Amino acid sequence: MRSILAALLTVTALPASADNIAMCVDTGASEAVCTCAAAALAEQVGPEDLARYDAISTAFVEKRSEGLGWVDAWDGAVAAVAERDGTAANTMQRAMNPVGQAHRDSIKACE
């Protein structure tokens, strides 16, 4: 699977908003694994969910750089994107749970 995804990466450019790579790197995974996982994730979820997940990832990375821990950074990022989209944070969290699981599975598959 890794070789297929690596080949895909050489032909397909990642969207400029693949901010989930930085979030993945924050877990301790290598940039190569995280880039592979971002490409796999983009193939598994719809563009709207990916855009929301990337927006949350961007806010998460920003909150982590401010010194927040993982849980607080994630919760704050979800709340910020939910507010931007005019939805409740718990609704956004439920919507993103499958995307987050797909991301975690992609990371494992790319290791």
Beta strands, then each sheet from edge to edge (+ up, - down):
end
